[in-house]
């Protein structure tokens, strides 16, 4: 039989970019990476992020790429507040004017003669940031979205005063942040840009530290994230590797031992204060790594150090809003025959029986408890963990949560029905049993065609 004639579509020329029979390694890596970022994109939309960076970032060669990343965050619906410093710009201007910089405990002593240089350098840094944020991408093939950048006298400041016998002059600290005014700008879709200049009720201008402005702003806004860019890739171990996650207690201990006036001392201490005052997460990432902010926010392991006030991991009962995420966990295992198929309507009716494991706000595992109180027994059912998080103890933690809930209901025996995972349960104290060991109601529902093995455990 002769082959079918070639259709006009299939006969059309193939573009060079699609001519390869197999996708390139780069494209092959892109697809799972982009898919993996989807939960973060969804979770971050509408959230407020405060991003803090020094004047070193503004002066760096990678600054245009950093600004492009910020524009990308804004395009994804993230409400951005940018807090910038200008220390190298101030240093340069003072040097040009023959003035010497003086510091006490890492904070500039700003006298009246230098205040003008601080204001001028800050204005120049701000102008460069605003110009960069307004720049259309060079590769844009459609009309670019114009991001509006706004600012104002959002900071009410006060003088630091005398510290250890040193008069700090016009160096100040935050007295109050006008959160309402900032939120009004964010609701209008603006990117809010803040410098380290604050103004007192008497009309004086004060030079503030960038980390304090960012921290107090994040606290006032109840921001989801506070992000610091620093010289190191994050908080480092003794061998130079990055500590990916820290809780506030251990972060505070590390900050207290950090070198005086170092990035880690300033920014890590600020991150701890922010998390303790209600900011969701704080991140310390390296300014020298291109795309660091994207890698930190949109990948599972990140690239820098994340600080949280409590564990990223959470076990909780499921609610009706979790049904979609729950199904995404169990449906692949149902198709493989590992779990019994459960229609969505059944999950919705029985959702209160499920417990969920979360990691950084994502649902990554589940288990259900079906009690048979008349028999003093309960079924551990539908235990499943996202493949990316297996071998990390989530299954065992879910099992322990089910055991605890069963005990609270007066249950003393837990049983499971399984076709593929018998070894896992045997390793955790379950012993082989038979169908006749099940509660009578469960025996009546037993599927002999599936021929699941029965295992029991005394709790």
Steps between C-alpha positions, in 0.01 A plus 500: 500500500654835400568752770255780562578822317679758710264766627582866436560549871748219538673599178566856617860591576621435854661795674862448604412535866264204479692285255677281757346157552565526870474810719825643621619437853426863584140476378452163669605655830281805444168315488510331845659813646221721370234254610660484843472876537123500440398444866721790608362729229149423618585538869684833459239682292362795695757464780722784622878456475747752640834481315799668665825570314797727552655751267749229398221329305417824319866543401552138396521378139217252568261780602301495171434128541395551860254769394367270225435236768313754714287600201424132446387465863272800457354351180409185698278704731744536790467830688855637518652743747865573420728647766836617368815623663770728361810446712759472216340796323523706820861392552591607148330837532660573837840410358445739209419772750799425720295372794574198715243233588466408865315201644400370840402133523458491124263799488604820327538808717318754286586856594338807346783554252459147360121482499482673160729238350283222643187656352667558163645149472168346601318704236745388230460133599123536499504663156700211356263243654191679368651527154588132495153395618350707217716339232322267257661156449726499194339179377141617540303412186180657630428831670664472845305559819607824665567457870425811700747578775387711792649635818426751773561606856394161632753499786466707814849506652668608819866552593700210641657740744814421697627139494792399722588866538495559123254756363353346184382846378262461203508122503157385602267208549144420400227639719204398286422362152192630319375154404163628380658733245731224373213252472295755304783522246534121483125461443534733202758263353803720569846384599589691816861621518640613836838645591673527837388859555239568765339821619414611851184681605715812541605487134853365546649240265674196646723234348376152595645153450363304206437185705292686759288675238435168323428312822262758647325534164452123469363481854263792447369351175480146643701397195517139389871525430793725586796447266852627564776502239847473650860440396510131600272235342312476830586398854799271468613186681863470611578315174352780289174325409173690531261431787176464306257527791523653845244548773503824695657354813804356324522800264515733799784297651697514174445876466630560854829329408540661157780755443415850620329717237493216245219435253404185686482678835283782368276313257459177696408690816252704297354183348448350845321814624278503192394136536438540873275797424281317248680509163444163332855421388830683466762413238870584485639450150820593319493808281781369278307200363301583188133415548545421869165646600317280247690188603424567865129562453402253229697185574446248773845525661574863418850644475541708817397484865137512604400596854166409652359525848394136501538188292420515129333164544148483628246223561135600513148373434372548146221740406269512199735755338772233495312248285669600175851475647407176673389343173824606332689293760292183488383476137840393358512216755142403416594469132791275600268282708684583823193668648132425460334750267288757682274734301517870576151500651608238754813699591286809550262312732781344700756780491488542879652153534822611325819644644740696281875555502615842379843629406538875459125536439476216247299185570739213442340203680179363648353218709148418617354350817186286482396395852292195589437584868276202565799274429761724664681515165570759229631491144802697389411567138618699201852562628680679215794739463608705200791313330728803538470479880524127559781365717475816713281358777166653400328162471606403850391835640158459340475150644586635848234770463240236412608288798465798733154588364390137534615483863308818578187321374562201729631278218769246594555318170591643162476300178596557138415335169781509246608335175842661445641642823495212746872531580461865601229418754686194632801719571275726710352247734209357303455123493325275244133426561204357310169631376329343801703732726326801349187656654185334367394812311837511326486129420172562318675762282815298431583469129614139443595576139748762616627252764660762721724375779393581855736631766422609856678694772422547868521867598 
